[in-house]
Amino acid sequence: MALQLYYHPFSSYCQKALIAFYENDIGFEPRLLEGPDSEAMQRLAELWPMKRFPMLVDGDQTIIEASCIIEHLGLHHPGPVRLIPDNPAAALEVRMWDRFFDNYVSTPQQKVVFDAIRPEGTRDAYGVREAQQMLETAYAWLDRRMAGREWVAGDHFSLADCGAAPFLFYADWTHPIAEGFAHVRAYRQRLLKRPSFARAVDEARPFRPYFPLGAPDRD
């Protein structure tokens, strides 16, 4: 049975998982989530009541969360690009940076975006300012890390970079990465040139008009 991926191309977490598929040319059956009444969304809700995506179905296994999907692919559908090192200490570093991008780049970025689509009178200006400050702190810390580095964890492209790519992509649209963070900006550009992420970005282009803050005319 083919791998079935429930996803939407414009979702940052879905792009994170897609990068892993594309890095190793792993085939899958796309289950596009095209709305609450779509067949794919109804099936997603049956298998995962939280209705969060991406979700992977591999035979009788249902795997939720992008990081876990990438780990699953590495274990059960390995390819030449090893996104999680075999060395336990190196693997721990990769997972640590994966959590950094999830919690301190993606989470505050999404806070700002989701606030923009809330009805007037229910918005959280204080929470948005906190999220923007968290992004600034994350940019500064990451900038020091990326001085003299190509990839964020170790010498090779990894799970951590799979998350960094879409999260920094949308974070810069949401709260621009200042010119002073030159190492982060350069890292973001390297990620955009990675063929696996470039493919995910291109597949998502038709949906850019739906970005709540207005997609910039770049990237």
Residue pairs with C-beta under 8 A, 6 or more apart in sequence:
1 58
1 59
2 27
2 28
2 29
3 26
3 27
3 28
3 29
3 56
3 57
3 58
3 77
4 28
4 29
4 31
4 56
4 57
4 58
5 17
5 18
5 21
5 28
5 29
5 30
5 31
5 54
5 55
5 56
5 69
6 31
6 33
6 40
6 43
6 44
6 53
6 54
6 55
6 56
6 57
7 14
7 17
7 18
7 30
7 31
7 32
7 33
7 53
7 54
7 55
8 14
8 32
8 33
8 34
8 53
8 207
9 15
9 18
9 32
9 200
9 203
9 204
9 207
10 204
10 207
10 208
10 210
11 53
11 54
12 106
12 109
12 110
12 166
12 167
12 169
12 170
13 53
13 54
13 66
13 106
13 166
14 53
14 54
14 66
15 165
15 166
15 197
15 200
15 201
15 204
16 66
16 67
16 70
16 162
16 163
16 165
16 166
16 167
17 54
17 56
17 66
17 69
17 70
17 162
18 54
18 196
18 199
18 200
18 203
19 162
19 165
19 166
19 194
19 196
19 197
19 200
20 26
20 69
20 70
20 73
20 74
20 83
20 159
20 162
20 196
21 28
21 73
22 195
22 196
22 199
22 200
23 79
23 81
23 83
23 157
23 162
23 196
24 73
24 77
24 78
24 79
24 80
24 81
25 79
26 73
26 77
26 79
28 56
31 40
31 43
31 44
32 38
32 40
33 40
33 41
33 44
33 53
34 40
34 41
35 41
41 51
44 51
44 53
44 55
45 51
47 55
47 57
47 62
48 55
48 62
48 64
50 64
52 64
54 66
54 69
55 62
55 63
55 64
55 69
56 62
56 63
56 69
56 72
57 63
58 72
58 76
61 72
63 69
63 72
66 162
66 163
67 95
67 98
67 102
67 159
67 163
70 83
70 84
70 159
70 162
71 84
71 159
74 82
74 83
74 84
81 157
82 156
83 94
83 157
83 158
83 159
83 162
84 91
84 94
84 95
84 158
84 159
85 91
85 94
85 154
85 156
85 158
90 153
90 154
93 153
93 154
94 153
94 154
94 158
94 159
94 160
95 159
95 160
96 153
97 152
97 153
97 158
97 160
97 164
98 159
98 160
98 162
98 163
100 138
100 142
100 160
101 160
101 163
101 164
101 167
101 168
102 163
102 167
104 134
104 137
104 138
105 135
105 138
105 164
105 167
105 168
105 171
106 163
106 167
106 170
106 171
107 131
107 134
108 130
108 131
108 132
108 134
108 135
108 138
108 175
109 131
109 135
109 167
109 170
109 171
109 174
109 175
111 127
111 128
111 130
111 131
112 128
112 131
112 132
112 174
112 175
112 213
113 170
113 174
113 211
113 212
113 213
115 123
115 124
115 127
115 128
116 123
116 212
116 213
117 212
118 124
131 175
132 175
135 171
135 174
135 175
136 175
139 177
139 178
139 181
139 184
140 181
142 152
142 181
142 183
142 184
142 187
143 180
143 181
143 182
143 183
143 184
144 183
145 152
145 183
146 152
146 183
146 184
146 186
146 187
147 183
149 183
149 187
150 190
151 157
151 158
151 160
151 161
152 158
152 160
152 161
152 164
152 187
153 160
153 161
157 194
161 191
161 194
164 187
164 191
165 191
165 192
165 194
165 197
165 200
166 197
166 200
168 177
168 184
168 187
168 188
168 191
169 188
169 191
169 192
169 197
169 201
169 219
171 177
172 188
173 211
173 213
173 215
173 216
173 219
174 213
177 184
177 185
177 188
179 185
191 197
192 198
192 201
192 219
201 219
208 215
209 215
